Amino acid sequence: MKKVLILEDESSIRSFVVINLKRSGYEPVEAETGEQALEELKKNPDIRVALLDVMLPDIDGFEVCRRIRASGSKIGIIMLTAKSQEMDKVTGLMTGADDYVTKPFSPAELTARIDALYRRTGGSEQDEAANGELVSGPFKLNTRNRTLEKNGERIRLTQIEYSIMKLFMDNAGKALSREDILNEVWGRNYFGELKIVDVNIRRLRIKIEDDPTIPSYITTVWGYGYKWGF
């Protein structure tokens, strides 16, 4: 079964999500608090996607996200944010989330987001079958293990970050529009905003650049998108 963690303290919303995910062939694992969510992740190592509400009675969704990423987990993470809390979206992505969904949301939208991220965290068959490396400057991307090294040092990436790096290294020197990146990494049926590309690039720069404020690997093509090159 395809397991998805649902962290939501409001039982009515959680039940609504659970029913719709079951209809779509998922096995929801429910949690009301952040601590309970972290326990469920330990008990269910086969969970591939987590849906985390931001506002919680104990530790908030941001902290749960940070702890998941600090453990080295590469599971897909979607934050549930309130419509009025614009900064929550950016904060959630910067703490390691892959996507966000704004309340109120439609069952179709949420399921589509989870479907896309579930496919992404599983890796494509081509990637899994490949036993190669992409090398660019000080970076080495292992397409079988889905890992990145810089000067021989491992850099922890989420699956979304890995996909962005692979897209860049496959297209070194080529300017990629934000729409290109969104379509290739999140999928052509993605419902969300282009902002998610910018925030993930910002997060990736913090991990790979010598000085993230003056990026030399992922450069900005003003008014268009980004380019991989030195």
Buried (B, 14 or more C-beta within 10 A) or exposed (E): EBBBBBBBBEEEBBBBBBEBBEEBEBBBBBBBBBBBBBEBBEEEEEBBBBBBBBBBEEBBBBBBBBBBBEEEBBBBBBBBBEEEBEEBBBBBBBBBBBBBBBBEBEBEBBBBBBBBBBEBBBBEEEBEEBEEBBEBBBBBBBBEEBBBBBEEEEBBBBBBBBBBBBBBBBBEEEBBBBEBBBEBBBBEEBBBEEBBBBBBBBBBBEBBBEEBEEBEBBEBEEEEBBBBBE
